[in-house]
Amino acid sequence: MVTVAIDVELDAKGLSCPLPLLKAKQALNGMAAGQVLRVEATDAGSVRDFKAFCEVAGHELLASDEHEGVYVHIVQKGAL
């Protein structure tokens, strides 16, 4: 797991695709460039979704890990 200062945490557990990603996008919209978002989700599809989204949107996916059915994604907002 990556050790960075987390600026915003989002609990998206229990939400199905595409809601974890949509909630993350909303959170990122309210954040400054360089800030870090930590998202917890239970949807296995979120791993693929966050990877693709970060590549397209210019954010950096610092980590994407799973522990006991909870997927943790750590995203650093890009300078868009």
N, C-alpha and C positions, 0 to 999 in steps of 0.2 A: 504494500500500500504506500502511496505517495504521502509524504509529510509536508504539507504546505498550509499556510494560513487560509482558512475558509472564511469567505465574506458573507455568503448566503447559503443556507441549507434548505433543501426542498424534500419533503416526504411525499413520494408518489407511489408508495406501496399500495397494492390493491387496485391500481388503475391499469386498464388494458391499453394496448397500442391503439392509437398514437398519443394518448393523453399524457404519459410521462414526458415525452418530448415536447409536446405543446406547452405544458406547464413550465418546463425548463426554458423554452424560448421566451415565454412571458417574463420569467425571472431575469433572464439575461438582458432583455430590453430595458429593464430598470437599473442595470448595473453599469459601472464605468469600465472602460477598457483596462484589462489587466487584473480585474477582480476575479475571484474564484468561486464557482458554484459547485456545491456537493449535492448530488441527487441520489436518493435511495428509491429503488423500484423493484417490483417483484415480477415484472413482465420480462421474460427471457429475450423477447424481440428488441428490448431497449438497447441491448449491446450493439446490435447491428445499426439501429436507428441513430444512436449517439455518435458512433464512429462516422457514419455517412454525413450526418448533419454538420459535425465539426469540420470535416474536410470541405464541404460546400460553403459553409457560412464564414469560414475564416477564424474559427475558435480553435483552441488547442485542447485536445482530450488528454489530460495529464494521467488519468488512470481510469480503468474500467475493470472492476473486480467483482467476484461473487462470493458470498459467504452464507451458507445455510439458506439458499433460495432468495437472498436479497442481493440485488445488483447495485453496486455503488459506482457512480460515474462522477469524476471530478473534471470540471471544464473551466478553463481560463478564457475569459472573454477577450476576443481579438479587438484590434484597433480599427473598427469599421467606421 
